[in-house]
Amino acid sequence: MSTIRALASYAPPPLRRALSGLWLDIKSLPTRRPGDPWSVIHNVGNGDHHAIGLQAVGWLRTYGGLRPGDALLDIGCGTGRMAAHLTDHPYTGFDLSKAAIGMCRRRYPQLNFVHLDIWNGDYNRSGTLAEDAVVFPAADGAIDVAFAMSVFTHMRFGPVRHYLEEARRVLKPGGRFAFTAFSPRPAEAAQFDFQPYDATSSVVDPRSPERAIAHDAAALTQAIGAAGLEVVSFHRGNWAPPSDYDGGQDLWVVSKA
């Protein structure tokens, strides 16, 4: 098992993620629920699939103003960790992984899932759609709550700006957009060894920037305003203690002004 982890750390991104996913699957065997997706197919991080999804939906209810019947857009829905707990909502989720979308469609046929072949340096190097050309699969002003959990942590800052603009487009007036990010402030200690990358961002691995990216909090705040959104609340994750909520990454909640 230690060999799998060692190989993963040096492998190219697609193989690294698959090997890391295999390691997570092996560790999960004693407690796996029937039907839980295999991380070796689409690895979006460790932990209990059901519990992590339920926890993240709880953030939407507590901080994002999620209400019964709200129309939802799940940006980077992965294998449906949050979708599993949102089946009573009008829901659309999209992801760059065709395999993940296929799993979601089989597991939750009553919900709407869309595959977009988006390029990403760590998740989809063969993608044909540039990140800054993505059009979210929702009509103007159709969404009450949009969310992107652990998405901006794998995107460079230019595409993040574009996603903020798209979020504003699809939100109803007063609609909310909740997203997580690594958003350090100057001289702030953190658990990750981020290295300067460009004027707004730092990365864990310069060879593969999308592996983990941190975006400066001031730059994110400026981009939110430039997109026509306003910050409702900010919650510090435990990646950079002290934290003020139970998530690993920072949680931002913004609204359509």
C-alpha positions as CSV (number, residue, x, y, z in Angstrom):
1,M,0.0,0.0,0.0
2,S,2.8,2.4,0.8
3,T,4.2,1.6,-2.7
4,I,0.9,2.8,-4.3
5,R,1.2,6.1,-2.4
6,A,4.9,6.5,-3.4
7,L,4.1,5.8,-7.1
8,A,1.2,8.3,-7.0
9,S,3.4,11.2,-5.8
10,Y,5.7,10.9,-8.9
11,A,3.2,9.9,-11.6
12,P,1.7,12.1,-14.2
13,P,-1.6,13.7,-13.1
14,P,-4.1,11.2,-14.5
15,L,-2.1,8.2,-13.3
16,R,-1.4,10.0,-9.9
17,R,-5.1,10.5,-9.3
18,A,-6.0,7.0,-10.3
19,L,-3.4,5.5,-8.0
20,S,-4.4,7.8,-5.2
21,G,-8.0,6.7,-5.8
22,L,-7.0,3.1,-5.6
23,W,-5.3,3.7,-2.3
24,L,-8.5,5.4,-1.0
25,D,-10.7,2.6,-2.2
26,I,-8.5,0.0,-0.4
27,K,-8.7,2.0,2.8
28,S,-12.4,2.4,2.5
29,L,-13.2,-1.3,2.1
30,P,-14.1,-2.0,5.8
31,T,-16.7,0.8,5.9
32,R,-17.9,1.1,2.3
33,R,-21.6,1.5,1.7
34,P,-23.2,-0.5,-1.2
35,G,-23.1,1.6,-4.4
36,D,-20.5,4.1,-3.2
37,P,-18.5,5.2,-6.3
38,W,-14.9,3.9,-6.7
39,S,-12.3,6.7,-6.3
40,V,-10.0,4.9,-8.8
41,I,-12.5,5.9,-11.5
42,H,-12.8,9.6,-10.6
43,N,-10.7,10.6,-7.5
44,V,-12.1,13.8,-5.9
45,G,-10.5,13.4,-2.5
46,N,-10.7,11.1,0.5
47,G,-13.3,10.4,3.2
48,D,-16.7,9.0,3.5
49,H,-18.7,9.7,0.3
50,H,-22.1,9.9,2.1
51,A,-20.9,11.8,5.1
52,I,-18.9,14.4,3.2
53,G,-21.8,15.1,0.9
54,L,-24.2,15.5,3.8
55,Q,-21.7,17.8,5.6
56,A,-21.4,20.0,2.5
57,V,-25.2,20.2,2.0
58,G,-25.3,21.3,5.7
59,W,-23.0,24.3,4.8
60,L,-25.5,25.3,2.1
61,R,-28.3,25.2,4.6
62,T,-26.4,27.0,7.4
63,Y,-24.4,29.6,5.4
64,G,-25.8,29.5,1.8
65,G,-29.5,30.1,2.6
66,L,-30.6,26.9,1.0
67,R,-34.4,26.5,1.2
68,P,-36.8,23.7,0.2
69,G,-37.5,23.8,-3.5
70,D,-34.6,26.0,-4.5
71,A,-33.3,25.5,-8.0
72,L,-29.7,24.3,-7.8
73,L,-26.6,24.3,-10.0
74,D,-23.8,21.9,-8.8
75,I,-20.5,23.1,-10.5
76,G,-18.1,20.2,-10.6
77,C,-20.6,17.7,-9.2
78,G,-18.1,14.8,-9.4
79,T,-19.7,11.5,-8.5
80,G,-22.7,13.1,-6.8
81,R,-21.7,13.4,-3.2
82,M,-24.0,16.4,-2.7
83,A,-26.6,15.3,-5.3
84,A,-27.3,12.3,-3.1
85,H,-28.8,14.6,-0.5
86,L,-30.6,17.0,-2.9
87,T,-32.9,14.8,-4.8
88,D,-36.0,16.8,-3.7
89,H,-34.7,19.9,-5.5
90,P,-34.7,21.1,-9.1
91,Y,-31.1,20.2,-9.7
92,T,-28.5,20.3,-12.5
93,G,-24.9,19.2,-12.0
94,F,-22.1,19.3,-14.5
95,D,-18.5,17.9,-14.5
96,L,-15.6,17.4,-16.8
97,S,-15.4,13.7,-16.0
98,K,-17.6,11.6,-18.4
99,A,-17.2,8.6,-16.1
100,A,-18.4,10.6,-13.1
101,I,-21.4,11.9,-15.0
102,G,-22.3,8.4,-16.1
103,M,-22.2,7.2,-12.5
104,C,-24.5,10.1,-11.4
105,R,-27.0,9.4,-14.2
106,R,-27.3,5.8,-13.1
107,R,-27.6,6.5,-9.4
108,Y,-29.9,9.6,-9.6
109,P,-32.0,9.3,-12.8
110,Q,-34.4,11.9,-11.5
111,L,-31.8,14.7,-11.6
112,N,-30.1,16.4,-14.5
113,F,-26.4,15.8,-15.1
114,V,-24.4,17.3,-18.0
115,H,-20.9,16.3,-19.2
116,L,-18.7,19.2,-20.4
117,D,-15.3,18.2,-21.8
118,I,-13.5,21.0,-20.0
119,W,-9.7,21.1,-20.1
120,N,-8.0,21.0,-16.8
121,G,-4.3,20.5,-16.2
122,D,-4.8,17.9,-13.4
123,Y,-8.2,16.4,-14.1
124,N,-8.7,16.4,-17.9
125,R,-5.6,17.3,-20.0
126,S,-7.4,16.0,-23.1
127,G,-10.3,18.3,-22.7
128,T,-11.5,20.3,-25.7
129,L,-13.3,23.2,-24.0
130,A,-11.2,26.0,-22.4
131,E,-12.1,26.8,-18.8
132,D,-12.6,30.4,-19.6
133,A,-15.1,29.5,-22.4
134,V,-17.4,27.4,-20.3
135,V,-21.1,28.2,-20.4
136,F,-22.9,26.8,-17.4
137,P,-25.9,24.6,-18.4
138,A,-28.5,26.9,-17.0
139,A,-30.6,29.8,-18.4
140,D,-30.1,33.4,-17.3
141,G,-31.6,34.0,-13.9
142,A,-32.8,30.5,-13.4
143,I,-30.8,29.4,-10.2
144,D,-31.5,30.1,-6.6
145,V,-28.3,28.5,-5.2
146,A,-25.1,27.6,-7.2
147,F,-22.2,25.9,-5.5
148,A,-18.6,24.8,-6.4
149,M,-17.0,22.7,-3.7
150,S,-13.3,22.1,-4.1
151,V,-13.4,23.4,-7.7
152,F,-11.5,26.8,-7.6
153,T,-8.7,24.9,-5.7
154,H,-7.9,23.3,-9.0
155,M,-8.3,26.3,-11.4
156,R,-6.1,29.2,-12.3
157,F,-7.3,32.7,-11.5
158,G,-8.4,33.7,-15.0
159,P,-10.9,30.9,-15.3
160,V,-12.1,31.5,-11.7
161,R,-13.0,35.1,-12.8
162,H,-15.0,33.6,-15.7
163,Y,-16.8,31.1,-13.4
164,L,-17.8,34.0,-11.1
165,E,-19.3,35.9,-14.1
166,E,-21.2,32.8,-15.2
167,A,-22.5,32.3,-11.7
168,R,-23.9,35.8,-11.8
169,R,-25.5,35.2,-15.1
170,V,-27.4,32.1,-14.0
171,L,-28.5,33.3,-10.5
172,K,-31.8,34.9,-9.8
173,P,-31.7,38.4,-8.2
174,G,-30.6,37.7,-4.7
175,G,-29.4,34.2,-5.5
176,R,-26.4,32.8,-3.7
177,F,-23.2,31.2,-4.9
178,A,-21.2,29.2,-2.3
179,F,-17.7,28.0,-3.2
180,T,-14.7,26.8,-1.4
181,A,-11.1,27.9,-1.9
182,F,-7.7,28.2,-0.4
183,S,-7.6,32.0,0.1
184,P,-4.6,33.0,2.2
185,R,-3.9,36.4,3.6
186,P,-0.4,37.9,3.9
187,A,1.9,36.3,6.4
188,E,-0.7,33.6,7.2
189,A,0.4,30.2,8.2
190,A,-1.2,27.1,6.6
191,Q,-0.9,23.4,6.6
192,F,0.1,23.2,2.9
193,D,3.4,24.2,1.4
194,F,2.1,26.7,-1.2
195,Q,4.8,28.3,-3.4
196,P,4.3,31.6,-5.3
197,Y,3.0,31.1,-8.8
198,D,1.8,34.4,-10.2
199,A,0.5,37.8,-9.0
200,T,-2.6,36.3,-7.5
201,S,-2.0,32.7,-6.7
202,S,0.3,30.1,-5.2
203,V,0.6,26.4,-5.9
204,V,1.7,23.2,-4.2
205,D,3.3,21.7,-7.3
206,P,4.6,24.1,-10.0
207,R,4.9,21.2,-12.4
208,S,1.1,20.6,-12.1
209,P,-0.4,23.9,-10.9
210,E,-4.0,22.6,-10.9
211,R,-3.1,19.9,-8.3
212,A,-3.8,22.5,-5.6
213,I,-4.0,26.3,-6.0
214,A,-4.5,29.1,-3.5
215,H,-5.9,32.4,-4.6
216,D,-5.1,35.6,-2.6
217,A,-8.2,36.6,-0.5
218,A,-8.0,40.3,-1.7
219,A,-7.8,39.2,-5.3
220,L,-10.8,37.0,-4.9
221,T,-12.8,39.8,-3.2
222,Q,-11.9,42.1,-6.1
223,A,-13.0,39.5,-8.7
224,I,-16.3,38.9,-6.9
225,G,-17.1,42.5,-7.1
226,A,-16.0,42.8,-10.7
227,A,-18.4,40.0,-11.6
228,G,-21.3,41.9,-10.1
229,L,-21.5,39.8,-7.0
230,E,-21.1,40.8,-3.3
231,V,-19.7,38.8,-0.4
232,V,-22.4,37.6,2.1
233,S,-20.1,35.7,4.4
234,F,-16.6,34.2,4.7
235,H,-15.7,31.2,6.8
236,R,-12.1,30.1,7.5
237,G,-11.4,26.4,7.0
238,N,-9.1,24.3,9.0
239,W,-6.4,24.2,6.3
240,A,-5.2,27.5,7.9
241,P,-6.1,27.5,11.6
242,P,-7.8,28.9,13.5
243,S,-10.9,27.8,11.6
244,D,-14.5,29.1,12.3
245,Y,-16.5,26.3,10.6
246,D,-16.0,22.5,10.1
247,G,-14.7,22.5,6.5
248,G,-11.2,22.0,5.3
249,Q,-11.1,24.8,2.8
250,D,-12.3,28.4,3.1
251,L,-16.0,28.8,2.4
252,W,-17.2,31.9,0.5
253,V,-20.9,32.8,0.1
254,V,-21.7,35.5,-2.4
255,S,-24.9,36.9,-3.9
256,K,-26.2,38.5,-7.0
257,A,-26.3,42.2,-6.2
